[in-house]
Amino acid sequence: MQYDVFVVGGGPSGAVAAEDLARAGRKVALLDRAGRIKPCGGAIPPRAIADFDIPMSQVVAQITTARMISPTGRAVDIPLENGFVGMGDREHFDEFLRARAASHGAERLTGTFLRIERDTAGTHVIWRDKASGEERRSATKLVIGADGARSNVARAEVPGGDKIPYVIAYHEIIKAPPANDVYNPDRCDVIYDGRISPDFYGWVFPHGAHASVGMGTEINGADLKKATADLRAMSGLTGCETIRREGAPIPLRPLDKWDNGRDVVLAGDAAGVVAPSSGEGIYYAMVGGRVAATAAQAVLASGRAKDLALARKLFMREHKTVFRVLRQMQDAYYKSDERRERFVSLCHDIDVQRLTFEAYMNKKLVAARPLAHIKIGIKNMLHLTGLVRPSYT
């Protein structure tokens, strides 16, 4: 059997790519290792729910407030006006997406990607079947590598695929306590504190009956488990039952090239499409899967391998500016606790809140009153230069 497209990786990116291609009538394989749950805060913004037809049965909590907590313990609550951010549990959300792809004709395979081989007969994906332990050889016209931040497909096939920078994220899924003075099931807490993460942040994200508590850092040798234990103690969650523990790399910069110019294109974490500053990945992974499928469709229709480059072009055309702004914000404010204190103070400004969360909900920088932009720019400069003291009034 020859596939039109062989998708390696069954997370949100790979599952969306497989579904889109199957809906278009292509012969698609979706290879997933099974049994692995990625550490993830689980945020599913409104645009993801709308663009990818996510049923509310996959939304285990609806977040209406974000709380930003500074190194000195100051808190700024930011209401999400006119909407909510959905929270999903990756254990069930990813499987829902894989099953939906299969319902439209994608063939699910369970196993581990090994390598790609080419001969006079064409391109072949070599993978190990989980059930039998045997090597399988699947012929395909194209390959989509959606196998995560340390993508084996990217390392072997795409220039620069072995050099992507990443944050190591770790979290613990716990049994959520009843609502109390510290824990609110309708609120995400984001903790900017060097004691928890010296260069990123910690989080407490409700998942309905459960909650995700974790942190991320680029610093090698950081004690992620101790930092998370400290965060649980700080948040009054030490006594909560731990359901599972998970850790994984999260990329923080899109690769400069997503394809090999021949028969492979990357998607999702494998292409580095996680938002800087926030570390948000689900929506961007799904978009990455969609543009990879679009590029594959173009190649299958035209026969031109150069059309694989459409995936990156389409993604960056819409999201490049947002990624650049978020990277600038991370570079400016995550360097020290003094900067993080100023960042949380800046978030107290109502115009900052509105612009930030309108952009988050809609996944694009939104137009605002010119005076609001000017005011934010001036406040940002004053905070970065230290000419004003952090203020929460």
LINKABEL-V416430 format. One line per field, one symbol per residue. ss: DSSP state (H for helix, E for strand, - for the rest). burial: I if it has 9 or more other C-alpha atoms within 8 Angstrom, else O. A space follows every 50 residues. Layout:
ss->???
burial->???
//
This chain:
ss->-EEEEEEE---HHHHHHHHHHHH----EEEEE----------EE-HHHHH H----HHH--EEE-EEEEE-----EEEEE-----EEE--HHHHHHHHHHH HHH---EEEEEEEEEEEEE--EEEEEEEE-----EEEEEEEEEEE----- -HHHHHH--------EEEEEEEEEE-----------EEEEE--------- -EEEEEE--EEEEEEEE------HHHHHHHHHHH-------EEEEEEEEE E-------E----EEE-HHHH----------HHHHHHHHHHHHHHHHHHH HH--HHHHHHHHHHHHHHHHHHHHHHHHHHHHH---HHHHHHHHHH---H HHHHHHHHHHHH-------HHHHHHHHHHHHHHHH--------
burial->OOIIIIIIIIIIIIIIIIIIIIIOOIIIIIIIIOOOOOIOOIIIIIIIIO OOOOOOOIIIIIIIIIIIIIIOOOIIOIOIOOOIIIIIIIOIIIOOIIOI IIOIIIOIIIIIIOIOOOOOOIIIIIIIIIOOOOOOOIIIIIIIIIIIII IOIIIOIIIIIOOIOIIIIIIIIIIIOOOOOOIIIIIIIIIIIIOIIIII IIIIIIIIOIIIIIIIIIOOOOOIOOIIIIIIIOIIIOOIOIOOIIIIII IIIIIOIIIIIOIIIIIIIIIIIIIIIOIIIIIIIIIIIIIIIIIIIIII OOOOIOIIIIIIOIIOOOIIOIIOOIIOIIOIIIIIIOIIIIIIIIIIOO OIIOIOIIIIIOIIIOOOOOOIIOOIOOIIOIIIOOOOOIOOO
//
